[in-house]
């Protein structure tokens, strides 16, 4: 799962570079 997230971040980071805080927040929601 983590590898998929890293790939997702790599792909989207090139385009939009989402805020790290927002990514962490979403990851916390995925992992209770």
Buried (B, 14 or more C-beta within 10 A) or exposed (E): EEEEEEEEBEEEEEEEEEEEEEBEEEEEEEEE
